[in-house]
Amino acid sequence: MRIHLLVIMFALAMAAAARAGDVDTLYLRDGSVVNGTAVRRESGDWQVRSRFGVLNINAADVVYARQRETTLPVIEESHFFIDETTRTLSVVMQDVPARTDESAAFNLLMPGEVESVVTDSGAAVKFSRRQVGDHCLISVDYDSVPAAAKRIRVVLWQENLLERMDSKTVRFQRKYIPDRDGTILITIKYPREWKARSAEPRPESLAEGLIVWRRQVGREQEFAPEAVFETAK
């Protein structure tokens, strides 16, 4: 339950950051994320004006800070939360297809076991599911998705996301070939006891327990992030 709630909170924070280019994002050591207007003091500590009020955050508690920037729209976005057993809870952005012929729902085939579906604002989306081998076929109710929503976020468990290389190392690999210009945002949160041996191409952030890739790509330009982790000493 704790990891599930953490993932939803993280996903919504990331969604807010992706939608609004005028906010800063701080990733904290306890796994939480803070969005707002961030100012770094001479001491190195941070003060953030957020929707919860003014927050004072010690520099030692910040794993990574991404301050506002002007970017192309986010067209691919996935967040992966890996536990000690290598089981992964993933949060994947999916476009909402245009509604045609008064369709009541649209279908998505997702790898793994779907846990929930939410909007960018965190509202639950009504759906049904059917497991098809290693994939899950979900039918999403159009009426439960706000009319203005362009995308939803699917939360799912994935057992075989990581490739086991030997008894001590695993590898993460993904390949994206977008159909339009934009930004690809990929984050991995992994156990702090693990060691990231490599991450290619060079990530925007490589910190304790966190890898962030944020890459602007052109149409049909391949982006293939890869990371290798040492899971045991």
C-alpha atoms as a printed R data frame, in Angstrom:
    type eleno elety resid chain resno       x       y       z
1   ATOM     1    CA   MET     A     1   0.000   0.000   0.000
2   ATOM     2    CA   ARG     A     2   2.786   2.457   0.912
3   ATOM     3    CA   ILE     A     3   4.610   2.047  -2.403
4   ATOM     4    CA   HIS     A     4   1.319   2.364  -4.295
5   ATOM     5    CA   LEU     A     5   0.460   5.665  -2.610
6   ATOM     6    CA   LEU     A     6   3.998   6.910  -3.145
7   ATOM     7    CA   VAL     A     7   3.808   6.111  -6.851
8   ATOM     8    CA   ILE     A     8   0.502   7.930  -7.299
9   ATOM     9    CA   MET     A     9   1.838  11.012  -5.495
10  ATOM    10    CA   PHE     A    10   5.022  10.936  -7.548
11  ATOM    11    CA   ALA     A    11   3.108  10.482 -10.804
12  ATOM    12    CA   LEU     A    12   0.801  13.402 -10.105
13  ATOM    13    CA   ALA     A    13   3.745  15.621  -9.197
14  ATOM    14    CA   MET     A    14   5.490  14.670 -12.421
15  ATOM    15    CA   ALA     A    15   2.281  15.292 -14.355
16  ATOM    16    CA   ALA     A    16   2.009  18.787 -12.945
17  ATOM    17    CA   ALA     A    17   5.616  19.490 -13.850
18  ATOM    18    CA   ALA     A    18   5.096  18.236 -17.381
19  ATOM    19    CA   ARG     A    19   1.957  20.333 -17.909
20  ATOM    20    CA   ALA     A    20   3.268  23.592 -16.517
21  ATOM    21    CA   GLY     A    21   6.568  25.020 -17.701
22  ATOM    22    CA   ASP     A    22   6.590  27.721 -15.026
23  ATOM    23    CA   VAL     A    23   7.254  25.486 -12.021
24  ATOM    24    CA   ASP     A    24  10.369  24.028 -10.412
25  ATOM    25    CA   THR     A    25  10.609  20.411  -9.279
26  ATOM    26    CA   LEU     A    26  12.586  19.086  -6.300
27  ATOM    27    CA   TYR     A    27  13.099  15.333  -5.809
28  ATOM    28    CA   LEU     A    28  13.567  14.574  -2.118
29  ATOM    29    CA   ARG     A    29  15.539  11.816  -0.445
30  ATOM    30    CA   ASP     A    30  12.411  10.257   1.110
31  ATOM    31    CA   GLY     A    31  10.993   9.645  -2.380
32  ATOM    32    CA   SER     A    32   8.563  12.578  -2.473
33  ATOM    33    CA   VAL     A    33   8.448  15.359  -5.080
34  ATOM    34    CA   VAL     A    34   7.726  19.068  -4.538
35  ATOM    35    CA   ASN     A    35   6.571  21.449  -7.294
36  ATOM    36    CA   GLY     A    36   6.452  25.230  -7.029
37  ATOM    37    CA   THR     A    37   8.645  28.296  -7.277
38  ATOM    38    CA   ALA     A    38  12.011  27.375  -5.760
39  ATOM    39    CA   VAL     A    39  14.722  29.730  -4.517
40  ATOM    40    CA   ARG     A    40  18.087  28.482  -3.301
41  ATOM    41    CA   ARG     A    41  19.515  30.422  -0.372
42  ATOM    42    CA   GLU     A    42  23.192  31.208   0.287
43  ATOM    43    CA   SER     A    43  23.249  28.332   2.789
44  ATOM    44    CA   GLY     A    44  22.310  25.932  -0.002
45  ATOM    45    CA   ASP     A    45  18.872  25.213   1.473
46  ATOM    46    CA   TRP     A    46  15.712  25.663  -0.597
47  ATOM    47    CA   GLN     A    47  12.539  27.683  -0.093
48  ATOM    48    CA   VAL     A    48   9.613  26.611  -2.255
49  ATOM    49    CA   ARG     A    49   6.332  28.437  -2.723
50  ATOM    50    CA   SER     A    50   3.875  25.647  -3.494
51  ATOM    51    CA   ARG     A    51   0.133  25.115  -3.363
52  ATOM    52    CA   PHE     A    52   0.687  23.920   0.223
53  ATOM    53    CA   GLY     A    53   2.302  27.224   1.224
54  ATOM    54    CA   VAL     A    54   5.958  28.131   1.748
55  ATOM    55    CA   LEU     A    55   8.184  25.114   2.373
56  ATOM    56    CA   ASN     A    56  11.742  25.282   3.731
57  ATOM    57    CA   ILE     A    57  13.791  22.283   2.629
58  ATOM    58    CA   ASN     A    58  17.310  21.374   3.751
59  ATOM    59    CA   ALA     A    59  19.850  20.957   0.966
60  ATOM    60    CA   ALA     A    60  20.774  17.510   2.325
61  ATOM    61    CA   ASP     A    61  17.201  16.320   1.705
62  ATOM    62    CA   VAL     A    62  17.252  17.205  -2.024
63  ATOM    63    CA   VAL     A    63  18.457  14.470  -4.370
64  ATOM    64    CA   TYR     A    64  17.907  16.473  -7.557
65  ATOM    65    CA   ALA     A    65  16.446  19.869  -8.446
66  ATOM    66    CA   ARG     A    66  15.092  20.684 -11.902
67  ATOM    67    CA   GLN     A    67  14.281  24.344 -12.330
68  ATOM    68    CA   ARG     A    68  11.892  25.765 -14.870
69  ATOM    69    CA   GLU     A    69  12.727  25.705 -18.533
70  ATOM    70    CA   THR     A    70  11.025  26.108 -21.887
71  ATOM    71    CA   THR     A    71  10.728  22.768 -23.645
72  ATOM    72    CA   LEU     A    72   8.775  21.076 -26.367
73  ATOM    73    CA   PRO     A    73   5.607  19.340 -25.117
74  ATOM    74    CA   VAL     A    74   6.052  15.996 -23.379
75  ATOM    75    CA   ILE     A    75   4.967  13.304 -25.850
76  ATOM    76    CA   GLU     A    76   6.280  10.205 -24.058
77  ATOM    77    CA   GLU     A    77   6.419   9.890 -20.280
78  ATOM    78    CA   SER     A    78   7.058   6.865 -18.073
79  ATOM    79    CA   HIS     A    79   8.070   6.452 -14.428
80  ATOM    80    CA   PHE     A    80   9.446   3.173 -13.073
81  ATOM    81    CA   PHE     A    81   9.626   2.233  -9.373
82  ATOM    82    CA   ILE     A    82  11.778  -0.846  -8.815
83  ATOM    83    CA   ASP     A    83  11.743  -2.756  -5.516
84  ATOM    84    CA   GLU     A    84  14.400  -5.078  -4.064
85  ATOM    85    CA   THR     A    85  12.872  -8.098  -5.822
86  ATOM    86    CA   THR     A    86  13.141  -6.271  -9.216
87  ATOM    87    CA   ARG     A    87   9.339  -6.155  -9.450
88  ATOM    88    CA   THR     A    88   8.420  -2.787 -10.945
89  ATOM    89    CA   LEU     A    89   5.461  -0.477 -10.514
90  ATOM    90    CA   SER     A    90   5.231   1.656 -13.655
91  ATOM    91    CA   VAL     A    91   3.291   4.822 -14.416
92  ATOM    92    CA   VAL     A    92   2.864   5.249 -18.166
93  ATOM    93    CA   MET     A    93   1.329   8.185 -20.051
94  ATOM    94    CA   GLN     A    94  -1.212   7.274 -22.727
95  ATOM    95    CA   ASP     A    95  -2.931   9.576 -25.225
96  ATOM    96    CA   VAL     A    96  -6.732   9.655 -25.154
97  ATOM    97    CA   PRO     A    97  -7.972   8.875 -28.680
98  ATOM    98    CA   ALA     A    98 -10.599  11.126 -30.226
99  ATOM    99    CA   ARG     A    99 -14.111   9.873 -29.571
100 ATOM   100    CA   THR     A   100 -15.875   8.684 -32.714
101 ATOM   101    CA   ASP     A   101 -19.216   7.125 -33.532
102 ATOM   102    CA   GLU     A   102 -20.482   7.731 -29.988
103 ATOM   103    CA   SER     A   103 -18.124   5.063 -28.659
104 ATOM   104    CA   ALA     A   104 -18.615   4.383 -24.955
105 ATOM   105    CA   ALA     A   105 -15.007   3.316 -24.325
106 ATOM   106    CA   PHE     A   106 -11.563   2.871 -25.858
107 ATOM   107    CA   ASN     A   107  -9.184  -0.062 -25.423
108 ATOM   108    CA   LEU     A   108  -5.490  -0.216 -24.476
109 ATOM   109    CA   LEU     A   109  -3.252  -3.289 -24.318
110 ATOM   110    CA   MET     A   110  -0.663  -2.780 -21.557
111 ATOM   111    CA   PRO     A   111   2.290  -4.998 -20.551
112 ATOM   112    CA   GLY     A   112   1.840  -6.345 -17.018
113 ATOM   113    CA   GLU     A   113  -1.037  -6.066 -14.536
114 ATOM   114    CA   VAL     A   114  -2.934  -2.771 -14.506
115 ATOM   115    CA   GLU     A   115  -3.502  -1.394 -11.004
116 ATOM   116    CA   SER     A   116  -5.342   1.873 -11.715
117 ATOM   117    CA   VAL     A   117  -5.951   4.653 -14.230
118 ATOM   118    CA   VAL     A   118  -5.930   8.370 -13.358
119 ATOM   119    CA   THR     A   119  -6.075  11.754 -15.058
120 ATOM   120    CA   ASP     A   120  -3.284  14.345 -14.854
121 ATOM   121    CA   SER     A   121  -5.059  15.887 -11.868
122 ATOM   122    CA   GLY     A   122  -5.271  12.536 -10.060
123 ATOM   123    CA   ALA     A   123  -8.971  11.829 -10.589
124 ATOM   124    CA   ALA     A   124  -9.793   8.136 -10.894
125 ATOM   125    CA   VAL     A   125 -10.847   6.948 -14.344
126 ATOM   126    CA   LYS     A   126 -13.405   4.157 -14.705
127 ATOM   127    CA   PHE     A   127 -12.144   1.106 -16.586
128 ATOM   128    CA   SER     A   128 -12.507  -2.663 -16.881
129 ATOM   129    CA   ARG     A   129  -9.648  -5.106 -17.414
130 ATOM   130    CA   ARG     A   130  -8.917  -8.571 -18.680
131 ATOM   131    CA   GLN     A   131  -5.567 -10.326 -18.363
132 ATOM   132    CA   VAL     A   132  -4.269 -11.701 -21.675
133 ATOM   133    CA   GLY     A   133  -1.123 -13.670 -20.909
134 ATOM   134    CA   ASP     A   134   1.586 -11.208 -19.819
135 ATOM   135    CA   HIS     A   135  -0.531  -8.238 -20.948
136 ATOM   136    CA   CYS     A   136  -3.668  -6.563 -19.654
137 ATOM   137    CA   LEU     A   137  -6.446  -5.381 -21.964
138 ATOM   138    CA   ILE     A   138  -8.249  -2.413 -20.429
139 ATOM   139    CA   SER     A   139 -11.404  -0.693 -21.628
140 ATOM   140    CA   VAL     A   140 -11.546   2.942 -20.497
141 ATOM   141    CA   ASP     A   141 -14.910   4.673 -20.087
142 ATOM   142    CA   TYR     A   142 -14.941   7.886 -22.154
143 ATOM   143    CA   ASP     A   143 -17.494   9.509 -19.824
144 ATOM   144    CA   SER     A   144 -15.117   9.235 -16.849
145 ATOM   145    CA   VAL     A   145 -12.358  11.140 -18.684
146 ATOM   146    CA   PRO     A   146 -12.711  14.956 -18.621
147 ATOM   147    CA   ALA     A   147 -13.579  16.312 -22.074
148 ATOM   148    CA   ALA     A   148 -10.450  18.477 -22.160
149 ATOM   149    CA   ALA     A   149  -8.090  15.650 -21.146
150 ATOM   150    CA   LYS     A   150  -5.563  14.714 -23.815
151 ATOM   151    CA   ARG     A   151  -3.934  11.905 -21.859
152 ATOM   152    CA   ILE     A   152  -4.277   9.553 -18.931
153 ATOM   153    CA   ARG     A   153  -1.810   7.730 -16.701
154 ATOM   154    CA   VAL     A   154  -1.895   3.963 -16.324
155 ATOM   155    CA   VAL     A   155  -0.371   2.439 -13.170
156 ATOM   156    CA   LEU     A   156   0.709  -1.173 -13.635
157 ATOM   157    CA   TRP     A   157   2.897  -3.906 -12.162
158 ATOM   158    CA   GLN     A   158   5.567  -5.427 -14.392
159 ATOM   159    CA   GLU     A   159   7.425  -8.597 -13.382
160 ATOM   160    CA   ASN     A   160   9.984  -8.883 -16.184
161 ATOM   161    CA   LEU     A   161  10.844  -5.270 -16.945
162 ATOM   162    CA   LEU     A   162  14.514  -5.822 -16.000
163 ATOM   163    CA   GLU     A   163  16.834  -8.267 -17.731
164 ATOM   164    CA   ARG     A   164  18.859 -10.411 -15.329
165 ATOM   165    CA   MET     A   165  22.474 -10.383 -16.593
166 ATOM   166    CA   ASP     A   166  23.968 -12.465 -13.768
167 ATOM   167    CA   SER     A   167  23.345 -13.090 -10.077
168 ATOM   168    CA   LYS     A   168  24.408  -9.553  -9.158
169 ATOM   169    CA   THR     A   169  23.378  -7.330 -12.059
170 ATOM   170    CA   VAL     A   170  20.219  -6.374 -13.961
171 ATOM   171    CA   ARG     A   171  19.651  -4.188 -17.015
172 ATOM   172    CA   PHE     A   172  16.883  -1.724 -17.873
173 ATOM   173    CA   GLN     A   173  16.263  -1.107 -21.586
174 ATOM   174    CA   ARG     A   174  13.591   0.801 -23.447
175 ATOM   175    CA   LYS     A   175  13.204   2.093 -26.997
176 ATOM   176    CA   TYR     A   176  11.049   5.021 -28.109
177 ATOM   177    CA   ILE     A   177  10.406   6.155 -31.705
178 ATOM   178    CA   PRO     A   178   7.944   9.092 -31.487
179 ATOM   179    CA   ASP     A   179   5.537  10.021 -34.255
180 ATOM   180    CA   ARG     A   180   6.019  13.768 -33.643
181 ATOM   181    CA   ASP     A   181   8.514  16.279 -32.269
182 ATOM   182    CA   GLY     A   182   8.565  16.667 -28.503
183 ATOM   183    CA   THR     A   183  10.143  15.742 -25.185
184 ATOM   184    CA   ILE     A   184  10.578  12.239 -23.778
185 ATOM   185    CA   LEU     A   185  10.652  12.037 -19.970
186 ATOM   186    CA   ILE     A   186  11.779   8.824 -18.267
187 ATOM   187    CA   THR     A   187  12.492   8.383 -14.546
188 ATOM   188    CA   ILE     A   188  13.685   5.333 -12.619
189 ATOM   189    CA   LYS     A   189  13.541   5.122  -8.835
190 ATOM   190    CA   TYR     A   190  15.560   2.151  -7.631
191 ATOM   191    CA   PRO     A   191  16.609   0.809  -4.181
192 ATOM   192    CA   ARG     A   192  19.330   2.924  -2.580
193 ATOM   193    CA   GLU     A   193  21.241  -0.241  -1.738
194 ATOM   194    CA   TRP     A   194  21.776  -0.817  -5.469
195 ATOM   195    CA   LYS     A   195  24.597   0.741  -7.489
196 ATOM   196    CA   ALA     A   196  23.998   2.234 -10.941
197 ATOM   197    CA   ARG     A   197  26.986   0.940 -12.912
198 ATOM   198    CA   SER     A   198  26.054   2.724 -16.138
199 ATOM   199    CA   ALA     A   199  23.316   4.846 -17.711
200 ATOM   200    CA   GLU     A   200  23.229   5.647 -21.432
201 ATOM   201    CA   PRO     A   201  22.720   8.044 -23.069
202 ATOM   202    CA   ARG     A   202  23.891  10.431 -20.385
203 ATOM   203    CA   PRO     A   203  20.891  11.169 -18.128
204 ATOM   204    CA   GLU     A   204  19.810  14.591 -17.000
205 ATOM   205    CA   SER     A   205  20.277  13.353 -13.432
206 ATOM   206    CA   LEU     A   206  22.042  10.353 -11.959
207 ATOM   207    CA   ALA     A   207  21.633  10.507  -8.185
208 ATOM   208    CA   GLU     A   208  21.235   8.090  -5.304
209 ATOM   209    CA   GLY     A   209  18.199   5.970  -6.100
210 ATOM   210    CA   LEU     A   210  17.116   8.110  -9.064
211 ATOM   211    CA   ILE     A   211  17.814   8.363 -12.803
212 ATOM   212    CA   VAL     A   212  16.108  11.007 -14.956
213 ATOM   213    CA   TRP     A   213  16.245  11.191 -18.742
214 ATOM   214    CA   ARG     A   214  14.640  14.206 -20.370
215 ATOM   215    CA   ARG     A   215  15.366  14.406 -24.086
216 ATOM   216    CA   GLN     A   216  14.029  16.543 -26.929
217 ATOM   217    CA   VAL     A   217  13.616  14.445 -30.055
218 ATOM   218    CA   GLY     A   218  12.349  14.855 -33.579
219 ATOM   219    CA   ARG     A   219   9.736  12.771 -35.346
220 ATOM   220    CA   GLU     A   220  10.884   9.136 -35.757
221 ATOM   221    CA   GLN     A   221  14.166   9.900 -33.941
222 ATOM   222    CA   GLU     A   222  15.028   6.852 -31.837
223 ATOM   223    CA   PHE     A   223  15.681   7.260 -28.116
224 ATOM   224    CA   ALA     A   224  16.897   4.137 -26.322
225 ATOM   225    CA   PRO     A   225  17.750   4.635 -22.622
226 ATOM   226    CA   GLU     A   226  19.652   1.845 -20.881
227 ATOM   227    CA   ALA     A   227  20.873   1.416 -17.303
228 ATOM   228    CA   VAL     A   228  22.762  -1.394 -15.591
229 ATOM   229    CA   PHE     A   229  22.406  -1.917 -11.832
230 ATOM   230    CA   GLU     A   230  24.457  -3.921  -9.358
231 ATOM   231    CA   THR     A   231  21.898  -5.410  -6.983
232 ATOM   232    CA   ALA     A   232  24.210  -7.266  -4.591
233 ATOM   233    CA   LYS     A   233  27.739  -6.871  -3.246
